[in-house]
Amino acid sequence: MSTQERVTDALYGLGWSTVKKLPEPVAVRLGRTIADAAWKRRGKGVQRLESNYARVVPDASPQRLAELSRAGMRSYLRYWMESFRLPAWSAERVRTGFDPKDVHYLTEGLAAGKGVVLALPHLANWDLAGAWVTTELKTPFTTVAERLKPETLYDRFVAYREGLGMEVLPHSGGSAFGTLARRLRDGGLVCLVADRDLSASGVEVKFFGETARMPAGPALLAQQTGALLLPVTLWYDDSPVMRGRVHPPVEVPETGTRAEKTSVMTQALADAFATGIAEHPEDWHMLQRLWVADLDPGKGPS
């Protein structure tokens, strides 16, 4: 393990051990202070966040983009402060910490016994939404996590999410899809963050008017298992409660090849994600490159 990886792991370990012991108002203030300091430094992550917001809000002035990126960093640090503290939250705090709309799509889908795939973008706090599902709905689910470096950091994330009631599979290794399909065929629930492709098999979609790649997994799982595919968007307001919406099901097209059906369904997911992101851009924590023009230096800005 490199020195940088050891430092990274130690800092996250400190966050989980220390922040969860702080009174909530203190943690909130700490998160805002860290966010504002990071925003003022204007590192690569902040610049990328601002560049991504420029596509979401194309008519925004430089001043508006700066305001958005500052709010975005505050939202991002709210996610981290909540995540560090989630293991110490009571069941009641979890239940009252999230207020989603149209949950009937999810509960009716589960009651039908054919399995449900929830697909989310990097909006607000998807870990809190997951904890709410396991606590309020008493429904376990399976998800996939990107392998992080150092390995010890990945292990921390897996232990943290498993502690919230999730089954976590590694993104790499090739066996995740088969396990997810089995869970769905058993009538289970699968939750996937699905607005950024981490593989070479991503599906090209139009996203805020430009080409981006999103993972094929959610659409393929729904086709292969007959599970219901539901987009979900999340956002914060000025209260301590996170808000959310379960969108109507993405249907499997009646005609076309598997690739054509996957393309149509993934575009439908992208459109649902775009609706939520456009309404609450500051809660979209995308500090990485996403659009194809940014991934290929020959096609656009770095």
Phi, psi and chi 1 to 4 in degrees:
 res  aa     phi    psi   chi1   chi2   chi3   chi4
   1 MET       -  132.2 -172.3 -170.1  -60.0      -
   2 SER   -73.8  165.6   68.7      -      -      -
   3 THR   -59.9  -42.7  -59.8      -      -      -
   4 GLN   -61.4  -41.8 -178.5  179.6   -5.4      -
   5 GLU   -65.1  -39.4  -72.4  174.4  -12.9      -
   6 ARG   -63.4  -41.5  -79.7 -163.0  -64.3  -89.5
   7 VAL   -64.5  -44.5  169.6      -      -      -
   8 THR   -58.0  -48.2  -60.2      -      -      -
   9 ASP   -62.3  -41.7 -176.9   54.8      -      -
  10 ALA   -63.9  -39.8      -      -      -      -
  11 LEU   -66.1  -43.3  -72.9  172.6      -      -
  12 TYR   -64.8  -40.5  -81.9  102.7      -      -
  13 GLY   -59.8  -40.2      -      -      -      -
  14 LEU   -64.0  -40.3 -175.2   65.7      -      -
  15 GLY   -60.4  -48.5      -      -      -      -
  16 TRP   -67.4  -32.8  -95.7  -59.8      -      -
  17 SER   -83.6  -30.8   63.2      -      -      -
  18 THR   -99.1  -49.7  -57.2      -      -      -
  19 VAL   -62.5  -36.1  173.3      -      -      -
  20 LYS   -67.2  -15.2   69.9 -179.7  179.1 -176.9
  21 LYS   -91.0   -9.9  -61.8  175.1 -175.6  175.2
  22 LEU   -76.8  147.7  -64.3  174.8      -      -
  23 PRO   -59.3  145.7  -20.4   31.6      -      -
  24 GLU   -55.4  -45.2 -166.3  154.0  -23.1      -
  25 PRO   -60.8  -34.0  -22.0   33.4      -      -
  26 VAL   -68.0  -42.4  176.0      -      -      -
  27 ALA   -63.6  -39.5      -      -      -      -
  28 VAL   -62.2  -46.2  169.4      -      -      -
  29 ARG   -65.2  -39.7  -73.5 -163.1  -59.8  -88.1
  30 LEU   -62.4  -45.1  175.8   62.0      -      -
  31 GLY   -59.9  -42.3      -      -      -      -
  32 ARG   -66.3  -39.2 -176.9  160.8  -68.8 -162.2
  33 THR   -64.0  -45.2  -60.6      -      -      -
  34 ILE   -64.1  -41.9  -65.3  171.1      -      -
  35 ALA   -61.4  -46.6      -      -      -      -
  36 ASP   -65.2  -37.4  -71.9   -9.9      -      -
  37 ALA   -65.8  -42.7      -      -      -      -
  38 ALA   -65.4  -39.8      -      -      -      -
  39 TRP   -63.4  -41.0  177.0   76.7      -      -
  40 LYS   -66.8  -29.6  -73.2  175.9 -177.1  175.1
  41 ARG   -73.1  -22.4  -77.4 -159.7  -58.4  -88.5
  42 ARG    51.6   52.9  -69.0 -166.0   59.3   76.6
  43 GLY   -73.4 -176.5      -      -      -      -
  44 LYS   -60.1  -39.3  -74.1 -175.6  178.6  179.2
  45 GLY   -62.7  -43.4      -      -      -      -
  46 VAL   -66.6  -41.6  172.5      -      -      -
  47 GLN   -63.6  -40.6  -68.1  180.0   48.7      -
  48 ARG   -66.8  -40.9  175.8   52.5   52.9 -167.4
  49 LEU   -57.4  -45.9 -176.0   67.0      -      -
  50 GLU   -64.9  -39.8 -148.9  162.4  -80.2      -
  51 SER   -63.7  -40.0  173.0      -      -      -
  52 ASN   -66.7  -40.5  -71.2  -21.4      -      -
  53 TYR   -63.9  -29.1  -73.2  160.2      -      -
  54 ALA   -63.1  -28.2      -      -      -      -
  55 ARG   -80.8  -34.3  -76.0 -172.9  168.1   93.1
  56 VAL   -71.8  -37.1  174.3      -      -      -
  57 VAL  -123.0   74.9 -169.1      -      -      -
  58 PRO   -64.2  -21.6   21.3  -31.7      -      -
  59 ASP   -95.7   10.1   57.5  -11.9      -      -
  60 ALA   -72.7  138.7      -      -      -      -
  61 SER   -75.2  163.5   65.2      -      -      -
  62 PRO   -53.8  -37.7  -28.4   36.0      -      -
  63 GLN   -65.6  -41.6 -179.6 -178.7   -6.4      -
  64 ARG   -65.3  -40.0  171.9   63.9  178.0  143.2
  65 LEU   -64.8  -38.4  -74.2  174.9      -      -
  66 ALA   -64.5  -41.4      -      -      -      -
  67 GLU   -62.9  -41.4  -68.7  169.1   -7.0      -
  68 LEU   -64.5  -42.8  -93.6  178.5      -      -
  69 SER   -68.8  -32.9   64.8      -      -      -
  70 ARG   -66.2  -45.9 -175.9  178.2 -170.7 -178.3
  71 ALA   -63.5  -35.7      -      -      -      -
  72 GLY   -64.4  -41.0      -      -      -      -
  73 MET   -67.0  -37.0  -70.3  -56.2  -65.2      -
  74 ARG   -65.0  -39.9  -73.0 -177.9  170.0 -173.5
  75 SER   -65.2  -41.9  175.5      -      -      -
  76 TYR   -62.2  -42.8 -174.9   47.6      -      -
  77 LEU   -72.7  -27.8  -96.2  -66.1      -      -
  78 ARG   -62.5  -41.2  175.6  172.6  171.1  175.9
  79 TYR   -56.8  -47.8  158.6   75.8      -      -
  80 TRP   -66.6  -42.6  -82.3  112.2      -      -
  81 MET   -63.0  -42.0  -70.3  -65.9  141.9      -
  82 GLU   -64.0  -42.0  -74.4  179.7  -10.4      -
  83 SER   -65.3  -41.2  -65.5      -      -      -
  84 PHE   -61.9  -31.3  -73.6  142.8      -      -
  85 ARG   -94.0  -16.9  -66.9  173.2   53.9   76.1
  86 LEU   -53.4  -42.4 -101.3  176.8      -      -
  87 PRO   -59.9  -21.1  -25.5   36.1      -      -
  88 ALA   -97.4   -4.3      -      -      -      -
  89 TRP   -72.4  144.8  -79.6   15.1      -      -
  90 SER   -74.7  163.0   66.6      -      -      -
  91 ALA   -58.6  -37.3      -      -      -      -
  92 GLU   -66.2  -39.8 -178.6   61.9   21.3      -
  93 ARG   -64.8  -38.2  177.5   69.1 -178.8   88.9
  94 VAL   -65.4  -46.4  171.5      -      -      -
  95 ARG   -61.6  -39.0  -78.5 -165.7  -69.5  -93.5
  96 THR   -89.3   -4.6   59.8      -      -      -
  97 GLY   -86.6   -4.8      -      -      -      -
  98 PHE  -140.0  133.4 -178.3   38.8      -      -
  99 ASP  -130.8   85.4  179.2   26.2      -      -
 100 PRO   -88.5  149.7   29.9  -30.7      -      -
 101 LYS   -97.6  152.3  -59.9  176.4 -178.2  177.3
 102 ASP    58.6   38.4  -63.2  -32.1      -      -
 103 VAL   -66.4  -15.4  179.8      -      -      -
 104 HIS   -59.2  -29.5   66.6   91.1      -      -
 105 TYR   -59.5  -40.3  -72.3  122.0      -      -
 106 LEU   -73.3  -49.6  170.6   57.2      -      -
 107 THR   -66.5  -38.5   53.5      -      -      -
 108 GLU   -67.7  -37.5  -69.7  167.0    4.5      -
 109 GLY   -64.2  -42.4      -      -      -      -
 110 LEU   -65.9  -39.6  -70.1  169.8      -      -
 111 ALA   -64.2  -27.2      -      -      -      -
 112 ALA   -71.1  -17.2      -      -      -      -
 113 GLY    78.9   10.3      -      -      -      -
 114 LYS   -99.5    2.5  -67.7 -175.4  177.6  179.3
 115 GLY    88.5  154.0      -      -      -      -
 116 VAL  -137.2  135.6  175.3      -      -      -
 117 VAL  -107.7  120.0  179.8      -      -      -
 118 LEU   -98.3  127.3  -66.1 -179.9      -      -
 119 ALA  -117.9  127.7      -      -      -      -
 120 LEU  -128.4  150.7  -52.2   86.7      -      -
 121 PRO   -88.5  177.2   30.0  -29.9      -      -
 122 HIS   -77.9   64.3  -74.7   79.7      -      -
 123 LEU  -109.2  134.0  -87.3  168.9      -      -
 124 ALA    50.4 -126.6      -      -      -      -
 125 ASN  -126.0   93.6 -168.8  -21.1      -      -
 126 TRP   -68.8  -25.2   45.9   96.0      -      -
 127 ASP   -67.2  -40.3  -74.8  -30.8      -      -
 128 LEU   -64.0  -41.5  172.1   54.5      -      -
 129 ALA   -60.1  -40.8      -      -      -      -
 130 GLY   -65.0  -42.4      -      -      -      -
 131 ALA   -63.0  -35.3      -      -      -      -
 132 TRP   -65.3  -40.6 -175.6   88.3      -      -
 133 VAL   -61.8  -45.0  167.2      -      -      -
 134 THR   -73.0  -27.6   60.3      -      -      -
 135 THR   -90.5  -53.5  -56.0      -      -      -
 136 GLU   -77.5  -45.9  175.0   67.2   14.7      -
 137 LEU   -89.3   -8.7  -58.8 -175.8      -      -
 138 LYS    51.9   42.0  -65.2 -178.0  170.3   53.9
 139 THR  -120.2  112.9  -57.8      -      -      -
 140 PRO   -71.2  159.0   27.6  -32.9      -      -
 141 PHE  -150.3  168.7   64.7   88.0      -      -
 142 THR  -115.5  140.3  -55.1      -      -      -
 143 THR  -139.2  177.3 -171.5      -      -      -
 144 VAL  -126.2  138.9  173.3      -      -      -
 145 ALA  -121.0  137.1      -      -      -      -
 146 GLU   -66.7  136.8  179.0 -176.1    1.3      -
 147 ARG   -69.7  122.5  -82.4 -153.2  176.8  -85.9
 148 LEU  -101.2  156.9  -57.6  170.2      -      -
 149 LYS  -112.8  136.9  -69.1 -175.3  177.6 -180.0
 150 PRO   -72.7  165.6   29.7  -36.3      -      -
 151 GLU   -57.7  -33.9 -132.4   11.1   68.9      -
 152 THR   -64.4  -31.4   48.9      -      -      -
 153 LEU   -69.4  -42.6  179.5   57.5      -      -
 154 TYR   -58.4  -43.0  171.4   77.0      -      -
 155 ASP   -61.7  -37.7  -68.0  -19.4      -      -
 156 ARG   -62.2  -44.3  -75.2 -175.9 -169.1  -86.3
 157 PHE   -64.7  -41.9  -91.5   96.8      -      -
 158 VAL   -62.4  -46.9  170.2      -      -      -
 159 ALA   -62.2  -40.0      -      -      -      -
 160 TYR   -62.4  -48.0  154.2   64.8      -      -
 161 ARG   -72.2  -35.8  -72.4  178.7  170.3  139.0
 162 GLU   -64.8  -33.1  -73.0  178.8  -18.2      -
 163 GLY   -65.2  -22.5      -      -      -      -
 164 LEU   -89.3    0.6  -61.4  175.5      -      -
 165 GLY   100.7   15.4      -      -      -      -
 166 MET  -101.5  147.5  -48.7  175.7 -168.0      -
 167 GLU   -93.9  123.9  178.7 -172.0   23.0      -
 168 VAL  -114.2  125.3 -176.7      -      -      -
 169 LEU  -109.9  145.3  -52.8  175.8      -      -
 170 PRO   -71.7  142.1   24.1  -31.5      -      -
 171 HIS   -65.8  -38.3 -176.5  -88.4      -      -
 172 SER   -87.5  164.3   58.2      -      -      -
 173 GLY   110.8  -22.5      -      -      -      -
 174 GLY    86.9  -12.0      -      -      -      -
 175 SER   -95.1   -7.7   63.4      -      -      -
 176 ALA   -61.7  -44.4      -      -      -      -
 177 PHE   -59.3  -45.5 -172.8   91.2      -      -
 178 GLY   -62.1  -40.2      -      -      -      -
 179 THR   -66.4  -42.6  -57.0      -      -      -
 180 LEU   -60.8  -42.7  -64.5  173.1      -      -
 181 ALA   -62.2  -40.2      -      -      -      -
 182 ARG   -64.4  -41.9  -75.0 -165.6  -64.2  -85.3
 183 ARG   -61.1  -41.2  -61.1  -67.6 -179.1  -91.1
 184 LEU   -68.7  -40.9  -68.2  168.0      -      -
 185 ARG   -64.2  -24.5  -71.0 -166.4 -175.4   99.3
 186 ASP   -84.1    5.5  -70.1  -20.8      -      -
 187 GLY    86.2   15.1      -      -      -      -
 188 GLY   -85.3 -175.6      -      -      -      -
 189 LEU  -116.3  134.5  175.8   62.4      -      -
 190 VAL  -124.2  132.9  164.4      -      -      -
 191 CYS  -121.5  127.6  -60.9      -      -      -
 192 LEU  -134.2  128.9  -60.1  170.1      -      -
 193 VAL   -78.2  122.6  179.0      -      -      -
 194 ALA  -137.8   32.8      -      -      -      -
 195 ASP  -107.1    3.8   56.7  -16.7      -      -
 196 ARG  -144.6  123.7  180.0  170.2  176.4 -102.2
 197 ASP   -80.6  133.4 -179.2   52.4      -      -
 198 LEU  -110.3   10.7  -64.3  170.4      -      -
 199 SER  -131.4  179.2   72.4      -      -      -
 200 ALA   -86.9   -0.2      -      -      -      -
 201 SER  -107.5   24.8   58.3      -      -      -
 202 GLY   -66.8  155.1      -      -      -      -
 203 VAL   -98.9  129.7  177.9      -      -      -
 204 GLU   -76.3  132.0  -71.3 -161.7   -9.8      -
 205 VAL  -133.3  159.9  -64.3      -      -      -
 206 LYS   -89.9  124.2  -76.9  -63.6  178.4 -174.7
 207 PHE  -135.6  110.6 -165.3   53.3      -      -
 208 PHE    52.5   41.7  -68.0  100.7      -      -
 209 GLY    85.4   -2.7      -      -      -      -
 210 GLU  -130.2  164.1  -69.7 -167.5   48.2      -
 211 THR   -80.2  130.8  -57.6      -      -      -
 212 ALA  -135.4  166.1      -      -      -      -
 213 ARG  -113.9  133.4  -68.2 -166.6 -166.5   99.8
 214 MET  -127.6  154.6  -67.0 -171.8  180.0      -
 215 PRO   -66.0  143.8   18.1  -27.9      -      -
 216 ALA   -81.2  -16.4      -      -      -      -
 217 GLY   -50.1  -52.2      -      -      -      -
 218 PRO   -56.9  -45.5  -28.4   37.0      -      -
 219 ALA   -67.6  -41.9      -      -      -      -
 220 LEU   -64.9  -40.6  -72.9  171.9      -      -
 221 LEU   -62.5  -42.7  -75.4  166.3      -      -
 222 ALA   -64.2  -40.8      -      -      -      -
 223 GLN   -66.0  -44.2  -70.6  176.8   64.3      -
 224 GLN   -75.1  -29.7 -168.8  161.5  -47.7      -
 225 THR  -111.1  -13.3   67.9      -      -      -
 226 GLY    80.0    8.7      -      -      -      -
 227 ALA   -69.9  155.9      -      -      -      -
 228 LEU   -78.2  135.4 -162.2   65.6      -      -
 229 LEU  -108.3  117.6  176.0   55.6      -      -
 230 LEU  -123.1  119.6  -61.2  174.1      -      -
 231 PRO   -73.9  147.3   -7.4   22.5      -      -
 232 VAL  -133.2  136.5  176.7      -      -      -
 233 THR  -123.9  149.1   53.7      -      -      -
 234 LEU  -128.9  156.1  -50.3  170.4      -      -
 235 TRP  -160.9  161.8   66.4   92.4      -      -
 236 TYR  -103.4  153.4  -68.8  128.8      -      -
 237 ASP  -123.7 -157.2   56.3   19.1      -      -
 238 ASP   -82.4    2.7  -66.7  -29.7      -      -
 239 SER  -100.2  171.3   76.9      -      -      -
 240 PRO   -74.8   -2.2  -12.4   26.9      -      -
 241 VAL   -97.8  128.9  179.4      -      -      -
 242 MET   -80.9  143.5 -177.1  175.2   72.2      -
 243 ARG  -106.9  162.6  -46.5  -65.7  172.9  178.0
 244 GLY  -163.9  168.8      -      -      -      -
 245 ARG  -145.2  133.1  174.8  179.2  -67.6  111.5
 246 VAL   -94.1  120.1 -178.7      -      -      -
 247 HIS   -84.0  161.9  -65.9 -107.3      -      -
 248 PRO   -58.3  156.0  -24.7   34.1      -      -
 249 PRO   -60.6  145.2  -20.5   30.8      -      -
 250 VAL   -88.6  115.3  172.0      -      -      -
 251 GLU   -80.5  151.3  -56.5  -69.1  -13.6      -
 252 VAL   -80.7  124.1  178.3      -      -      -
 253 PRO   -58.2  147.0  -23.7   33.8      -      -
 254 GLU   -75.4  -26.0  -67.5 -176.9    5.6      -
 255 THR  -127.8  164.3   59.9      -      -      -
 256 GLY   111.9  162.9      -      -      -      -
 257 THR   -72.6  170.4   64.7      -      -      -
 258 ARG   -60.2  -41.8 -174.0  169.7   74.6  162.2
 259 ALA   -63.9  -40.2      -      -      -      -
 260 GLU   -66.8  -41.8  -71.2  166.9  -15.5      -
 261 LYS   -63.4  -41.5  -69.0  177.7  179.8  179.6
 262 THR   -62.2  -40.3  -59.5      -      -      -
 263 SER   -62.8  -46.2  177.6      -      -      -
 264 VAL   -63.2  -44.3  169.8      -      -      -
 265 MET   -69.1  -39.1  -65.1  171.2   72.8      -
 266 THR   -68.6  -34.8  -53.7      -      -      -
 267 GLN   -64.3  -38.4 -177.1   63.6   60.3      -
 268 ALA   -63.1  -40.1      -      -      -      -
 269 LEU   -61.5  -47.1  -78.4 -179.0      -      -
 270 ALA   -58.3  -39.6      -      -      -      -
 271 ASP   -65.7  -40.6  -67.5  -16.2      -      -
 272 ALA   -65.8  -42.4      -      -      -      -
 273 PHE   -60.2  -44.0  -65.9  165.7      -      -
 274 ALA   -61.5  -36.0      -      -      -      -
 275 THR   -59.8  -48.7  -60.9      -      -      -
 276 GLY   -68.1  -39.2      -      -      -      -
 277 ILE   -68.4  -40.0  -68.1  166.1      -      -
 278 ALA   -63.8  -34.9      -      -      -      -
 279 GLU   -74.2  -30.2  -69.4  173.7   -7.1      -
 280 HIS  -140.0   63.4  -54.9  -81.8      -      -
 281 PRO   -60.2  -33.1   19.4  -31.1      -      -
 282 GLU   -67.0  -15.0   67.9  -81.0    3.1      -
 283 ASP   -96.5    5.6  -67.9  -36.3      -      -
 284 TRP   -92.3  109.9 -171.0   40.9      -      -
 285 HIS   -93.8   67.2  -52.4  149.2      -      -
 286 MET  -109.5   90.5 -173.4   54.2   66.2      -
 287 LEU   -98.3   14.4  -78.4   73.7      -      -
 288 GLN  -121.2  169.1  -61.2   86.6   16.7      -
 289 ARG   -69.3  142.4  -57.9  177.1 -170.4 -154.1
 290 LEU  -130.6  -47.6  177.4   75.2      -      -
 291 TRP   -75.8  148.7  -79.2  -87.7      -      -
 292 VAL   -58.2  -38.9  169.4      -      -      -
 293 ALA   -61.3  -28.0      -      -      -      -
 294 ASP   -85.9  -27.6  -68.1  -16.5      -      -
 295 LEU   -75.4  -29.0  -65.3  169.1      -      -
 296 ASP  -106.6  106.4 -176.9  -13.2      -      -
 297 PRO   -56.9  -22.4  -23.3   33.5      -      -
 298 GLY   -78.9   -9.2      -      -      -      -
 299 LYS  -109.3   -4.6  -67.7 -174.9  179.2  179.3
 300 GLY   174.6 -164.3      -      -      -      -
 301 PRO   -65.5  152.7   24.4  -32.3      -      -
 302 SER   -82.1      -   63.2      -      -      -
